[in-house]
Amino acid sequence: MSLDIRIGEKLRLAREAAELSQADAAKLLKLSLPDLHAMEEGSLRTDAKTLCRAAHAYGVEIRCFFEASKDLRVTSEDKFLIEAASISILRSFRTNKALSKLCETVRESDYSGRSRKSVG
């Protein structure tokens, strides 16, 4: 299978995972519908600019167009695991005194780079 065909398949899978029609995706990517269709089939080479736009529009990393996995959708199990990992990370931040102080300082700063309170 050629690289153009594999990338085209990934483009289609990413578009479908983002729940976009070809027409909507073509508008987002600033492409004609026939060009997007040809790219997804692999009969038209996809340039780097289009891959960058697609990654952004579809909410995926650009490397997903080159990886072996075919499933780009996030399952409910994946979402649960991501949420559990996030909670675990937040808990570890709360229990680490230095990180907790740093987070508090950032939260209390005016986001201009100047801290209102110094980190002890």
C-alpha positions, 0 to 999 in steps of 0.5 A: 500500500502506498504512503498516499493511500495510507495517509488518505485512509488516516485523513478519512478516519480522523474526519469520521472520528471528528464527526465531520462530513466531507463537505464540512471538512473540505470547507475547514481545510480550504479544499474543494470537495473533489480534492479532499475526496481524492486525498482520502482515496490516496489518488491525490498527494496531501501536502504538509500544510493540509495535514497541519490544517487537518490535524488542527481541524480534526483535533488530532496530532499530526503524527496520527497520520503516520502511525500504524493504528487505524482507530483514531476515536477515543472510546468511553474507556479511554475517556475514563482512564484519562479522567482517572489519570488526571485526578491522580495527577491533581491529587499528587500535586496537592500532596506535594508541598512545593508543587502546591505552593507553585500552583497557588503562586501561579493562580494568584499571579496577574499572569504578567510574569510578576508574582504577587506572592513569592514562592517560599 
